[in-house]
Amino acid sequence: MRIGIDVGGTHTDAVLLHGREVVAAHKSLTSANVSDGILEALTRILDAAGIETARIEAVMLGTTQFTNAIVERRELGNVAAIRIALPSGAELPPMMGWPDDVAAALGGHVYMLPGGHLYDGRPLAPFDDTLADAAIRDCQHKHLKTFAVSSAFAPMNPEPELKMAEKIRRAIPDARITLSHEIGRLGILERENAALFNAGLLGFADRVVDSFQAALRTHGLNCPFFISQNDGTLMSAEFVRRFPALTFASGPTNSLRGAAQLTGRQDAIVVDIGGTTTDIGVLQHGFPRQSNQAIEVGGVRTNFRMPDILSIGLGGGSLVQDGGARIGPRSTGYRLLQQGLIFGGDTLTATDIVVADGAARIGNPVLVTSLDRALIERAKQTITDTLNDGIERMKPNSEPVPVILVGGGAVLVTQSIAAASEVLRPQHAHVANAIGAAIAQIGGEADRLVSFKTRTREQARQALTDEAVRRAVNAGADPATIRVVDIEETALGYMNESGARLKVKVVGEIAVLAGKQTQC
């Protein structure tokens, strides 16, 4: 049995699965202290199921804590930003263009050194040991022990980053180091930003993991736990301590994976309607379609692997304004139970509209019987038009597509959607995000520029597949169960020889649940 918990901005959802069957489900408002909310979710789900904790094999968590730490500029530690790329980029130092408060939170310790490579593998400049050693000595003088190391085209050749990391560890044995080629994609500025965020979160990651472990022990759960990452897969607790930033945007990803599990559909549009926002994403082969664009986190451009998600300000708590012609983006959020009309409040929300229409039985319907019928119809049409426009923007082509509605706010959809070939409302859709967390597997990805003159296409694909497999195993996957789920090849016309950008993604079952490690 597995427990899946997803902590959102409005709700914390939990499910208990026996295999793929939902045994119990619970939805509650997110608490100010996330750990307290997780404890309550565990208590409710175990009480509802009435089972012994010894039967729980693993707990899977989806959390917004690391994203919130960036957005709210808190829990970030000092980081030494070391870039190996001179003479390239001399006028664009690390953290240039960042919001001042985010850069200040990391301390502003910047070191720019010669080295790195060009896209075709040629050296940009020789690695300078003397300058590298001087930078490390300065970091020692400042008592810095957390580092983000990046170099030009490190995904093609990580040697400068690896050499610098080796030097740092010799001088500072307890250093915490993030290497950009391990966390970001091509594009040094965005990849460097991703590495800096990850390094700044390392101390906080230790506290979060320790807190989660304590919460589980409080309930007598001694089984392993995993945290969702942003490509629809999981990370072990120890892996999270190294790469906390990979949890960014894991919430919408969990909803997409849960929708695939609940419906059996591998290709569809998923519309996840919450209390404040609606997230629209695309399922491809059972996993979220990944974005190829730079993603802003806390006002900083990064190139994490991130799901391609369109978020719109429409949810169950969205305010109805202008006689129903405008709904959202302002919302009551988790205060819906106090402020919504059907709960005795004085704020007209989208949920009040569907209850007044008779499409849902929530709260006290008597409190909205006086709403004007024209307002109700106009608001219903506004909801439908807003969702239809969002789906049209995310569709892979002009043809109608299957649409899966999930999330507690799915009751808002009461009319047909023109962009949908069919609309699916699966059972347990209100906790699809927690289900997505519970069923997730361990994944690995490799992303490289390759030349088909130095090796064949098959050899290049195999090399990247091997690298992706290694990353999945390091993250906790059982090697015997790993399979390739996606290969993406993009031709690069600016290369002198035949070349392409190649991305390979693999997934596998959790090793500790496959008997490869000590069972809980």
C-alpha positions, 0 to 999 in steps of 0.5 A: 500500500502507498500513501500519496499526499499533495500540498497545494496553495488551497488544499492538501489532498491525500489518498491511500492506494492498494495497488492502483485501487483507491482505498481512502481519500481526504481533502483539507485546507492547506495549513500555514505550517505544511508539516502540520497539514501533512500530519493531519492528512496522514491521521485522517487517511489512516483513520479512514482506512483503519489499517496498520501502519506496518502495511504502508510500503511508501509515502509519496509527497508533492510539495510547494515548499521549495517554490514558495521559498524562492517566491517569498525570498526566504530560507535561502542560503549564501552561495558562491556562484562560480562561472567558468566561461571567460572570455565569453560573457564577461559583461553578463555576470551571474545573477545579472537581471535578477530581482535585487532581493533574490540576488541579495538572499544568495549573498552576491558572491560571484567568481568568473574564471576562464574555461569552458567549451564551444557547442562543437566541443572545442575549448573556449579557453584553458582552465586556469588552476591558479585563478580557480585556487584563488577563488576557493581561498576567497570563499574559505575566507568568507566561510562559504560552503555552498557552491553553484558551478557552471561552465559554457556548454557543460551539458556537452562537456562537463569536465571544467565543472567536475574539475572545479568541484574536485578542487573545492572538495579537496579544500573544503571537504564538507562543501555542498556543490551543485553542478549546472550540467546535473540540473539544467539544460542548454543555455548557460545563463538559465542553467546557471540560474537553476544551479544557483537556486538549487544551491541556495535551497540545499540547507532548507532541503535538509530541514524539509526532509528531516521534518517530513521524516519526523512526521512519518515517525510520529505515525509509526511509519518507518517506510521510505518516502519520496517527493514528486519532481517536475517531470512526473516522476519521484525522487528519494529523500536523499536525492531531494537533499541534493536537488530540491529545485527539481520539485518546482511545478510538481503539483500540476504534473501530479494532476496530469499523471493522476488523470492518466491513471484514473482514465487510462488515457495516455494522450489528452488535455488535462484541466485541473481546477482548484480553488484559485487557479486552473492549470491546463496541461497536455498528456503525451504517452501518459506523461506531461508535455515538457516546455521548451521555453525558459521558465521564470521562477520568482522573477528569474529565468531558468531552464529546468525541465518543466511541464508545459502548463497554462495557468489561468485565474479561474477556480472555485473561489474566484470572484464573480464581477461585472454581472458575471461577465468577469470571473477571477483572477481575484479569489477567496482561495482557502477562505472560501469556506468563510467568505462564499455566499453558500457558507454564510459569507458576503462574497459571490464566487464561482462555486456560488454560481454552480450551486445556484444553478443546481449543478452542485450540492455544496454548502447551503443552497438556500443562501443563493436562491435569490441570485438573478438568473441572467447573472447565473447564465452569464457567469456560466458562459464566462467560465465555459469561454475562459476554459475553452480559450485555454484549451484551444491555446494548449491543443497540439492542433486544430482538432477537438481533443479529449479533455479530462477534468480533475480537481475540486473545482471541476464542478464549475464545468456545466456546459459543453466545451467546443474544443473538447471531443469528449469530456471525462470526469473520472471517479476520485478526480478531486484528489487526482494530484495525490493519486499522481504522486502515489503512482509515480515512478523514478525517472531520468533524463539526458539532453545533449547536442550530438554530431552524427559525423562522429557516431551514428544516430543509434550510437548517440541515442544509446549513449544518451539512454545509458546516461538517462538510465544512470540518472534514474538509478541514482535517483532510486530506480530499479535498473531491471524495470527501466524503460524509455518513454520519450526520445526527442530529436531536433535538427540544428542547422547552425552546426557545421556538421550533421548534428541535432539536439537529442533528449531521452527520458526513461522511467522505472519502478522504485527500487525499494519497492521492487525488493532491490533494497531493504524493505520497510 
